[in-house]
Amino acid sequence: MSGTTAIGTVGAVVQVGAVAVGAPLLAGMMRQVRARLEGRRGAGVLQPWRDLRKLVGKERIRPEGTTVVFAAAPAVLAGTVLAIAAIVPVVTANSPLDSVGDLFAVVGLLLLGTVALALAGLDTGTAFGGMGASRAITIAALVEPTVLLAIFALSVPVHSSNLGAIVTAAAVHPGSVATPAAALAFAALCIVVIAETGRLPIDNPTTHLELTMIHEASTLEYAGPQLALVEWASMMRLTVLLALLANLFLPLGIATVDSDVAGLVGGVVVVVVKVTVLAIVLAGAEVFMAKLRLFRVPELLAGSFVLGLLAVTVSYFLTTPAT
């Protein structure tokens, strides 16, 4: 194994471990930021890890009449997020899985996790499970095409849909992300990341009102270790998408093909800083937001789709043909 390949392999392992371990810490920090802005003390950054540990120690309960779909959904959801963490450029753009780190593969994995959880909600046969599944699939049908369009707009100048290639090109030529197309794509991706992770104003992750739930309605019947796996996967999903958003538009510090161990360590530090800043901004903005009414959500997501479509159009017009 060459040195470059070895560094890339280590980088892929490091970024998966960083996402797995750091996701609950990121969620705890966001809760703490919201608590302080709302004048509360907060439970501390480590509270999500305490909650997960408590859930793992509880009895596993399976609703009567459910099938293997309900039992397998948490593992499928967590597995898809870990797979995304392994192939997208979080810490390094030189992962050995870079050849499969295609935009379409990542969007397919995101959709697979969403569909698995929606099917689990339907499998319970409850009213709220079916309602949550219907809402989740409706949002996914609007979100996933927007993700494709927004990142595809960034791929046009690179002539590749490989995420590692897009990030590497942006790192080599920082001016490529300071374009109208990139600005439109950034705005579209910000909206869809909020929708994909169930944050305000699309969804309220702390709600206890069943009629307003989207993501939580599909998980009402889970308990114990399975609920811990679902919650952990949701935290990792948020972390991965924020890291991808940061690296697509500010690839500063990410390890590339020429990076050594020092570059890899620097990549970890830089991505932690970038994701932390984005998480603080998101948590702070949520304090001043109210949840949208359900019938208004498709309007917002349709707007993000238009932004993505405009980004692709502008990108084609402004891209100089290769000679």
N, C-alpha and C positions, 0 to 999 in steps of 0.2 A: 504494500500500500504506500503510495507516494505521500510526501509531507503535506501537499495541498489537499489531497483526499482525506488524510487523517484529520487535519484541522477542520475540514468541512464536516466530517462525521462527528467530531467532538462538539462542534458548534450546533449541529442538529440536536444532539442529546442535551446540550446545555439549554437550548431554547425550549425544548419540551419540558425539562425539569423546572426551568424558570417560570413557565406558564402554569404548570401544575401546582407549584408551591406558592408562587406569588399571587395567583388569582384571588384566593380568599383574603390575602393581605390588602390587595387593591380594593376589593369590595368593602373591607373594614375601613379603609382610609376614606372612601367615598361616603360611607355612612357617618364617619366622624366629622367630615367637612360639613355635611348637611346639618348634623346636630349642633355644631358650633355656630353656624350661620343662623340657626333657628333659636339660639339662646339656650340650648341644652348641653349637658356635659358629655353625653355619648357613652357608649359601652366600651370603647377602645378599638384599636385597629385589629386586635387578635380575636375579637368576638366571633367572626365567621368560622374560624378554626375551632373555637369552643363549641359552636352550634353543630358543626359537622361531626365532631367527636361524640357529642351527646346523641346525635341521631344514629351513628354507627352502633352505639351500645344499646339501642332500643330493639324491641322485638320486631321482626319482619312480619307484616300483615298483608295478606293478599285478598282483595275483594272476591267474594263468591261469584263464580261464573266467568271470570276473566281467563284469558288464554295465554299462550306463550308470547303473544304480541305485547301484552302489558308487562310481563316479566322481563322481556328483552329490551324494551325501549330505553331504560336508563343507560344500559351498557352501550347500546348503539349510539345514543346521544354523546356520551363521554368519549367513545371511540372515535367518532367523526371529528370531534374537537381536537383530540390529541393528534389525529392524523393531519389535520390542518396545521397544528402547531409545528409538526415535524417538517412540513414541506414549504410553508410560506416563509419569506425572509423576515424573521423577527430579530435574530441576533446576527445571522450570517446569510449572505446571498449565495453561499457556496455549499449548500446542503447536498449530500449524495442523492437525495430525492428530488433535486432540482429539475431533473428531466420530466418528472410527473407533476411539478409545481405549476401546472397550467391554470389559467384563470377559470376555465370551464370545470376543471376537476375540483377546485376549491368551492365554487358555487354549487356544484353537485353534492359535495359533502355537507355543506351548510343546509341544503334542502333535504338531504337524507335525514339529518338529525331532527329537523322540524317535522317532517312527515312521520318519523317514528314516534315522536311524542304526541302528535295529533292522533295517530292510530291507537295509541294507548288510551287517550281520552275517550275515543269512541268505543274501545273494547270494554270499558267499565259499564257502559249502558246507562249512565246517569245523564241527567239533563245538563248539568254544568259541564261535564266532560265533553259531551257533544257540542255544546255551545262554544267552549274554548277551542276545540279542534276546528270548528268551522271558521272561527275568527282568525286562528293562526294560519290556516291555509289561505284564507283570503288575503291576509297581509303578505304572506310569502309569495303569492302569485304576483304581487305588485313590487315586492322588494327585490327578488332575485334577478329579474330582467334589468332593473336599475343598476345593480351591482355589476352585471355584465357590461352594460353600456358605459358606465363611468370609468371602469378600469380599462375597457377596450379603447376609450379615448386616449388614455395614457400610453397604450400599446401601439398606436398608429405610428408615431415617430420612430419607435424602436423596431417595428416590423416583426414583433413577436408578442404572443399572449402569455409568455412565461413570466411569472411574477419576479423571479430572481433577475431575469434580464432587464425588466422594467426598472427595478430598484437600482441595479448596477448602472444602467444608463443615466438615471437621474443623479446618482452619486458622482459620476464622471462629468456630467454636464448639468450642474445645478440650475442653469438658466432654463432648462427644458420644462421645469415645473412652475416657472413664473410666466405663464401664458394664459390667455383667456380660456382656452380649453381646459387647462388644469384647474383654474378657478371654478369653472362650472362643474367639473367632475368632483372637486373637493366638496362643494356645497351639496351635491347629490349624495355623495358617500356619507357625509355627516348625518343626513336625514335617515338613510337606510341602516346605518350602524345603530342609531337609536331604536329603530323599529326592530332590527334583528335581535337586539338584546333586551327588548321589552322595557325600555326606559321612558320617562316622561318626555314629551306629552303624549306619546303613543300608548303606553301602558304604564301602570303604577306597580312596581315590584313589591311594594309594602302594603298593598290594599288588602282589606278583609271583606270587601263587598263583592259577593260572587257575581252579581249582575254586571260589574264593570271589569271583571277579570278577562285576560286573554291567555297569557302564558300560564298563570297560576291555576286557571280553571281545568287545564289538562292534567295537573299534578295533584289535585285535591285528594285522590285516593291513595297516593303513595305515602309510605311511612317508613321509619327506621332507616336501614342502610340504603334502600332504593331511593328514598327521598334525599338522603345525603349525596348520592351519586348525581341525581338530577340537579341539585343546587350547586354542587361543585362544577358540573359541566357548564351550567349557565354562567358562573363566574369566569371560567376559562374562556368561554365564547366571547365575553365582553373584553377580556384581556387581549386575546388574539386579534380581534377586530380593531381595537384601539392601536395595537402595535403595527398592524398592517396599514392603517390609515396614516400613522405617523411616518412610517418608512417610505410609503409611496410618495409623500409630498415633502418630507424633510429627511432624506436618507443619510443625514450627517452621522458619521461614526459607525455605520454598519460594516461588519467584516465582509470583505470581498475575496476573490480568488487569490490575491496577492497578500492577504493578511496572515500574520503569525499569531502566536498565543497572546501576545500583548494586544494585538488588534482585536482578538476575540473577547478578551476581558474588557477592553474599551467599548466594544459593541454592546456588551451586557449592561455596562454602566450607563451608556448613552440611551439605550432603549428604555431602561428603567426610568430615567429622568423624563423622557418624552412621554411615555405612557402615564406617568404620574401627573404631569402637567395637564394632559388631556383629560384625565379622570377628575382632577380638581375642578377644571373648567366645567365639565359636564355636571358634576355634583353641585357646584355652585349655581349653575343655570337652572337646575331642577327645582331649587328652592323658590324661584320666582315664576315657575310654570304651573299651570293647571292642566289636568288631563283633558285631552280633546274628547268631545263626544264621538261615539263610535262611527257615526255616519260622516264625520268630518275627516277621519283618518285616511280613507281612500283618496280624498281630495289632496291632502298633503303629500301622500306617496305618489299620486299621479303627477304632482308638480315636480317631485324629485326625478321621476322618469323623464319628464320633459327636459329638465336640466341635463340629465345624462345624454339624451338624444342630441341636444344642442352642443354638448361637449364633443361628441363624436363628429358632428357636422363641422364645427369650427376647427377641430383637429385635422380633418382632411383638407380643409381649405388652406390652413396655415402651414401644413407640412410640405417642405421642399422635396420634390421627387428625387429619389436616389439616382445618382449618376454612375 
